[in-house]
Amino acid sequence: MDQKTLKHRGYEFAACIIEPIQGRAGVVKLSPEWLIQLKDRVHSHNGLFILDEIFTGFGRIGSLTSSYQLNPDITVFGKALGGGMPISICTGTDDVMSSWPCEEEAIHTGTFFGHPLSCEVALNTIKEIKISALDKRSAQLGDQAKSYLKEHLNPKKYRQLRGTGLFIGIQFHEHLAGAKYMHDLRGRGVIALASGNDGDVISITPALNIPEPKLYKALNLIIDTINS
């Protein structure tokens, strides 16, 4: 729906929210150049450009965040931030954040916002990610894992191998193949989620601190399941 139609119906364009890598769509990476063009288009309509880094932030794709070169108006984080505890945060530019006043009580309240235990865990999680360089480890292990999969997977069995860091997707030729392999792998002790619009992808997202022997054990089970 274009801007003119929205205005005619009484709506105003507010914001665009987008993931730098589309997780549930099948680990589809969007180019930084395209995202910058999208941001410029959003700003041309006086909207906010919001980057959703809930899945990709804090080491998953080999860096703490994708927002450095994009400089979004708002960035949303979660998942890895809390080390398993429920927490999420929003960061933003001075102009955006100052337009949402917080005096005696924040107007942006919620049940889990700012929970003391989750905040303490998040602070220690961030420290551990930095001390152990888990973002760099994710980049290195991700490259190794993709090379290993490419070397050992039967090329006739899959359409594309993609991903960044420990955020890997294997796309198959048949619809729902990802769902089938997800079921088969679960029976062998490996959790690899089905994704993609047609359920034709499995996404591999191991813990950032997974020991290498366990990672390769899982990869070998994935390879054996797909190749059989």
C-alpha positions as CSV (number, residue, x, y, z in Angstrom):
1,M,0.0,0.0,0.0
2,D,1.5,3.3,-1.0
3,Q,1.9,6.5,1.1
4,K,-1.0,8.3,-0.8
5,T,-3.4,5.4,-0.1
6,L,-2.4,5.3,3.6
7,K,-3.0,9.0,4.0
8,H,-6.3,8.8,2.3
9,R,-7.4,6.1,4.8
10,G,-6.3,8.2,7.7
11,Y,-3.0,6.5,8.4
12,E,0.5,8.0,8.5
13,F,3.7,6.1,7.9
14,A,5.5,5.6,11.2
15,A,8.4,3.3,10.9
16,C,10.0,0.3,9.1
17,I,11.2,-2.6,11.3
18,I,13.5,-5.1,9.6
19,E,16.1,-7.8,10.4
20,P,19.5,-7.6,8.8
21,I,19.3,-11.4,8.4
22,Q,15.8,-12.8,8.0
23,G,15.8,-15.7,10.4
24,R,12.5,-17.4,10.1
25,A,12.5,-16.7,6.4
26,G,15.4,-19.1,6.0
27,V,18.6,-17.2,7.1
28,V,18.4,-14.7,4.3
29,K,21.0,-12.0,4.5
30,L,20.1,-8.5,3.3
31,S,23.0,-6.5,1.8
32,P,24.2,-3.4,3.8
33,E,23.8,-1.4,0.6
34,W,20.2,-2.4,0.2
35,L,19.4,-1.6,3.9
36,I,21.0,1.8,3.6
37,Q,18.8,2.5,0.5
38,L,15.8,1.3,2.5
39,K,16.7,3.6,5.4
40,D,17.0,6.6,3.0
41,R,13.6,5.8,1.6
42,V,12.0,5.5,5.0
43,H,13.6,8.8,6.1
44,S,12.2,10.4,2.9
45,H,8.7,9.7,4.3
46,N,9.7,11.0,7.7
47,G,9.6,7.5,9.2
48,L,11.9,5.7,11.7
49,F,14.3,3.0,10.5
50,I,14.3,0.3,13.2
51,L,16.7,-2.6,13.1
52,D,15.6,-5.9,14.7
53,E,18.7,-7.5,16.1
54,I,16.9,-9.8,18.6
55,F,18.2,-12.9,16.7
56,T,21.4,-11.5,15.2
57,G,22.8,-9.3,18.1
58,F,25.5,-10.1,20.6
59,G,27.7,-12.5,18.7
60,R,25.4,-14.7,16.7
61,I,26.6,-13.4,13.3
62,G,30.2,-12.8,14.4
63,S,29.8,-9.3,15.6
64,L,28.0,-7.6,18.5
65,T,25.7,-5.7,16.2
66,S,25.0,-5.0,12.6
67,S,24.0,-1.4,13.4
68,Y,27.5,0.2,13.2
69,Q,27.4,1.0,9.5
70,L,23.6,1.4,9.3
71,N,23.2,3.8,12.2
72,P,19.5,3.0,12.7
73,D,17.1,5.3,14.6
74,I,16.2,2.4,16.9
75,T,17.8,-1.0,17.5
76,V,16.1,-3.8,19.3
77,F,18.1,-6.6,21.1
78,G,17.1,-9.7,23.0
79,K,17.9,-13.5,23.1
80,A,21.7,-13.7,23.5
81,L,21.7,-10.6,25.6
82,G,20.1,-12.4,28.5
83,G,22.0,-15.6,28.4
84,G,18.7,-17.5,28.7
85,M,16.9,-15.0,30.9
86,P,14.0,-13.0,29.6
87,I,15.1,-9.5,28.7
88,S,15.1,-7.1,25.8
89,I,16.4,-3.6,25.2
90,C,15.9,-0.7,22.7
91,T,18.7,1.7,21.9
92,G,18.2,4.8,19.8
93,T,19.5,8.1,18.7
94,D,19.3,11.1,21.0
95,D,16.5,12.7,19.0
96,V,14.4,9.6,19.1
97,M,14.9,8.7,22.7
98,S,14.5,12.2,24.0
99,S,11.1,12.4,22.3
100,W,9.9,9.7,24.7
101,P,10.2,11.3,28.1
102,C,11.0,9.4,31.3
103,E,10.7,11.4,34.5
104,E,9.4,9.9,37.8
105,E,8.1,6.8,36.0
106,A,8.8,5.5,32.5
107,I,5.8,5.5,30.2
108,H,7.2,2.5,28.3
109,T,6.6,-0.1,31.0
110,G,6.0,-3.8,30.8
111,T,6.0,-6.9,32.9
112,F,9.6,-8.0,32.2
113,F,11.2,-4.6,31.4
114,G,14.2,-3.9,33.7
115,H,13.8,-6.9,35.9
116,P,16.7,-6.7,38.3
117,L,17.8,-10.4,38.0
118,S,17.6,-10.4,34.2
119,C,19.5,-7.1,34.1
120,E,22.3,-8.6,36.3
121,V,22.5,-11.7,34.1
122,A,22.6,-9.5,31.0
123,L,25.5,-7.4,32.3
124,N,27.5,-10.6,33.1
125,T,26.6,-12.1,29.8
126,I,27.9,-9.1,27.9
127,K,31.1,-9.2,30.0
128,E,31.5,-12.9,29.2
129,I,30.9,-12.3,25.4
130,K,33.6,-9.6,25.4
131,I,36.1,-11.5,27.7
132,S,35.8,-14.7,25.8
133,A,35.5,-12.9,22.4
134,L,32.5,-15.1,21.6
135,D,31.6,-12.8,18.6
136,K,35.0,-13.5,17.0
137,R,34.7,-17.2,17.9
138,S,31.3,-17.3,16.3
139,A,32.7,-15.8,13.0
140,Q,35.6,-18.4,13.0
141,L,33.5,-21.4,13.9
142,G,30.8,-20.4,11.5
143,D,33.3,-20.3,8.6
144,Q,34.6,-23.7,9.6
145,A,31.2,-25.2,9.9
146,K,30.1,-24.0,6.5
147,S,33.3,-25.3,4.9
148,Y,32.8,-28.7,6.6
149,L,29.2,-28.9,5.5
150,K,30.1,-27.9,2.0
151,E,32.8,-30.5,1.9
152,H,30.8,-33.4,3.2
153,L,27.2,-32.8,2.1
154,N,26.0,-34.4,-1.1
155,P,25.6,-31.4,-3.4
156,K,22.5,-33.0,-5.0
157,K,20.7,-33.0,-1.7
158,Y,20.5,-29.3,-1.1
159,R,20.0,-26.1,-3.1
160,Q,22.0,-23.5,-1.1
161,L,24.2,-23.3,2.0
162,R,24.2,-19.8,3.5
163,G,24.7,-17.8,6.7
164,T,27.0,-15.6,8.7
165,G,28.8,-16.7,11.9
166,L,26.9,-19.4,13.9
167,F,23.7,-18.6,12.0
168,I,23.6,-21.1,9.2
169,G,20.9,-22.2,6.8
170,I,20.7,-25.2,4.5
171,Q,18.0,-24.8,1.8
172,F,16.7,-27.9,0.0
173,H,15.0,-28.4,-3.3
174,E,11.7,-29.8,-1.9
175,H,9.0,-27.9,0.0
176,L,8.8,-28.9,3.7
177,A,12.1,-30.7,3.5
178,G,13.4,-28.6,6.3
179,A,10.5,-29.7,8.5
180,K,11.2,-33.3,7.6
181,Y,14.9,-33.1,8.5
182,M,14.1,-31.1,11.7
183,H,11.9,-34.1,12.8
184,D,14.6,-36.6,11.9
185,L,17.4,-34.7,13.6
186,R,15.4,-34.2,16.8
187,G,15.3,-38.0,17.1
188,R,19.1,-38.1,16.9
189,G,19.5,-35.4,19.6
190,V,20.1,-32.4,17.3
191,I,17.8,-29.3,17.3
192,A,17.8,-27.6,13.9
193,L,14.7,-25.5,13.2
194,A,12.7,-25.6,10.0
195,S,12.4,-22.2,8.4
196,G,11.8,-20.6,5.0
197,N,8.5,-19.6,3.4
198,D,8.1,-23.1,2.1
199,G,9.6,-24.9,5.1
200,D,12.5,-25.8,2.8
201,V,15.4,-24.7,5.1
202,I,16.9,-25.9,8.4
203,S,18.6,-23.3,10.5
204,I,21.6,-24.2,12.6
205,T,22.2,-21.9,15.6
206,P,24.3,-23.6,18.2
207,A,25.4,-21.9,21.5
208,L,28.2,-19.4,20.9
209,N,30.3,-21.2,23.5
210,I,29.6,-24.7,22.2
211,P,32.8,-26.9,22.5
212,E,34.2,-27.8,19.1
213,P,33.9,-31.6,19.5
214,K,30.1,-31.2,20.2
215,L,29.7,-28.9,17.2
216,Y,31.3,-31.4,14.9
217,K,29.4,-34.2,16.4
218,A,26.2,-32.3,15.5
219,L,27.4,-31.4,12.1
220,N,28.2,-35.1,11.3
221,L,24.7,-36.1,12.4
222,I,23.3,-33.4,10.2
223,I,25.4,-34.6,7.2
224,D,24.6,-38.3,7.8
225,T,20.8,-37.5,8.0
226,I,20.7,-35.4,4.9
227,N,23.0,-37.7,2.8
228,S,21.2,-40.9,3.7
